[in-house]
Every structure is written in structure tokens, then in C-alpha cells.
Amino acid sequence: MMYDGHSLKQKRSLIKKVHTKLQRNLNVAVTELDFHDLWQRTKIGLVTISNESVHAEQVIQEALRIIDSFPELERTITHVEKC
């Protein structure tokens, strides 16, 4: 959920900030998966690849901490898949 935004332009600006910070700090793949036309919601997908599952889990947990560091966002549902 996004509380401070009042337009798709503001939403996309915030998503870009999150995307850039995640890629710069963790080198993960990030994309917006759903709710492209709603300015108060988004669904972000993250992917990391590692030969050690513990390392991959640490990267994902750090990515979630980074997302949670944005006061404009509230993370409501988190689904983690391990392959």
C-alpha cells in the first residue's frame, strides 16, 4: 500500500527509487508484477540466484528490510518461493 502518493506518476517515482536501491545494494532482479494502473497499490517481484540457499535467503530478507525502510510503503503480503 502506498499512502503519500496521489497519482501514477508519484507511484512510479517511488517504485523506481525502491528498484534502484535494491539493485544497487543487493544486485537482485526487481519488477512490478501487478496493479500497474492503480496509484495506491503495487506488487513487486524480487529474484536472486545463489548456489547457497542460506545466502539467497539472507539477500531476500535484506531486500525486505530495504522495502520496509520506505515510510511511504506498507508491505502487506509477502510470499517467498525457494527452488
C-alpha positions as CSV (number, residue, x, y, z in Angstrom):
1,M,0.0,0.0,0.0
2,M,1.1,3.5,-0.8
3,Y,-0.2,6.3,1.4
4,D,1.5,9.5,0.3
5,G,1.1,9.2,-3.5
6,H,-1.8,10.7,-5.3
7,S,-1.0,9.8,-8.9
8,L,0.5,7.1,-11.0
9,K,3.4,9.4,-11.6
10,Q,4.2,9.6,-7.9
11,K,3.8,5.8,-7.6
12,R,6.2,5.1,-10.5
13,S,8.7,7.5,-9.0
14,L,8.6,5.7,-5.7
15,I,8.8,2.3,-7.3
16,K,11.9,3.5,-9.3
17,K,13.6,4.6,-6.0
18,V,12.9,1.2,-4.4
19,H,14.1,-0.6,-7.6
20,T,17.3,1.4,-7.8
21,K,18.1,0.9,-4.1
22,L,17.5,-2.8,-4.3
23,Q,19.6,-3.3,-7.4
24,R,22.4,-1.1,-6.2
25,N,22.7,-2.6,-2.7
26,L,21.8,-6.2,-3.4
27,N,22.1,-6.9,-7.2
28,V,18.6,-8.5,-7.3
29,A,16.2,-8.5,-10.2
30,V,13.1,-6.4,-9.5
31,T,9.9,-5.8,-11.4
32,E,6.4,-4.6,-10.8
33,L,4.1,-7.5,-11.3
34,D,0.6,-6.2,-10.9
35,F,-1.6,-3.2,-10.2
36,H,0.1,-1.1,-12.9
37,D,-2.9,1.3,-13.2
38,L,-3.7,1.7,-9.5
39,W,-1.8,4.5,-7.7
40,Q,-2.2,3.2,-4.2
41,R,-1.2,-0.5,-4.7
42,T,1.7,-2.4,-6.2
43,K,3.0,-5.9,-6.4
44,I,6.8,-6.2,-6.6
45,G,8.7,-9.3,-7.6
46,L,12.3,-9.9,-6.5
47,V,14.7,-12.6,-7.7
48,T,18.1,-13.6,-6.5
49,I,20.2,-16.6,-7.6
50,S,22.8,-18.3,-5.4
51,N,24.4,-21.6,-5.1
52,E,23.7,-21.5,-1.3
53,S,20.1,-21.3,-0.1
54,V,21.2,-19.6,3.1
55,H,22.8,-16.8,1.1
56,A,19.7,-16.4,-1.1
57,E,17.5,-16.2,2.0
58,Q,19.8,-13.5,3.5
59,V,19.6,-11.5,0.4
60,I,15.8,-11.7,0.2
61,Q,15.5,-10.8,3.9
62,E,17.7,-7.7,3.4
63,A,15.6,-6.7,0.4
64,L,12.5,-6.9,2.5
65,R,14.2,-4.7,5.1
66,I,15.1,-2.2,2.4
67,I,11.5,-2.1,1.2
68,D,10.3,-1.7,4.8
69,S,12.6,1.3,5.2
70,F,10.5,3.4,2.9
71,P,7.9,5.0,5.1
72,E,5.6,5.7,2.1
73,L,5.1,1.9,1.7
74,E,3.4,-0.7,3.8
75,R,4.2,-4.3,2.9
76,T,1.1,-6.3,3.5
77,I,1.6,-9.8,1.9
78,T,4.9,-11.5,1.4
79,H,5.3,-14.8,-0.4
80,V,8.8,-16.4,-0.7
81,E,9.4,-19.3,-3.0
82,K,12.5,-21.4,-2.8
83,C,13.6,-23.5,-5.8
